[in-house]
Amino acid sequence: MYDEKEERRMAKGERFILLGVLGVLGVLGILGSCSKQTAVVERPAFNADSAYAYIEGQMAFGPRVPNSKAHNDCAVWLIQQLRAKGAKVELQRGQMPDYRGNMQQIYNIIAHFSTPEIDARPRILLGAHYDTRPWCDEEADYADRYYNVPGANDGASGVGVLMEIGRQLGQRIADSTLRTPVDIVFFDVEDMGTPRFYTGIEREDTWCLGSQLWAENYVKSERVKELKSERYRFGIVLDMVGAPDASFPRELYSTQYAKNYQQQIWRAAEQLGYGALFNQQQSYPITDDHYYVNYIAGIPCVDIIHYDISNGTGFASWWHTRNDDMSNISRSTLQAVGEVVMSQL
Ligand SMILES: [Zn+2]
């Protein structure tokens, strides 16, 4: 039978033992801190200058609007760069209907960082979209809506951070220190969702076409059926991660589908000293590539996305405007995001 008094006594006894242990640990801690001044977590290697250069490199092509020469040239360049780092790269092609029902060509870039010794281990998925939005439909001036978004933050920033992470992973392959296989996926046609000026019905599934295609292919793939287990432990998607005044609250779909991983990432950010950037606010659910990785592929996936709860749209003032350029990219934000993602690999 349940004896409450006994339980209380036990608890008290345990508390004494616990206090004793804590006391010893405290002394050890004081002694330890004299000899070791370093932080609790090791700061992972990440070079923001390299990430910045990869953003500039993408911007040099011009807006990477799907089916444009700039988009295709940028894709070729990214593939070459990934291969040079030691990744096995595949181009996944397909078609998905856009907001008018017209089929859009999709080219997802998938880079595998692995070695034969570790290849059977569950992988980590890192993603960002590399396309840019064809319309500046958040411009105050209606005449500006048909300009392409330059996409320094909305597109290039996530890819830039992941290219530098790819460089770090390539180094690990060369040094034989890579422990977990990582796939970096550059999703295509994320940002062609129903434009504001469209008078027809707005559909939410017109966003993130590349990740929808990727996730559908993933669940159909023979390898997944064969393994009958999770090929990926978890995923992280980066979107708009370069602004000097960035704010990364906890995005709600990530909380719903991948709460443990979100907590783990935000805790790491805090330990690395980026608790103000990766803050404790909860954002609304955002339809970004991670949503389909969660919803269709069933892989727990966390979105790191610039979101300002105090702003009307929830997004920054440059979002989907002609101002989404290099003036809104900060090396210190890239450094923070890069280190936090690297701490999970
Ligand atoms: Zn966008």
Residues whose N, C-alpha, C, O or C-beta is under 5 A from the ligand:
A	BS01	ZN	D154 D191
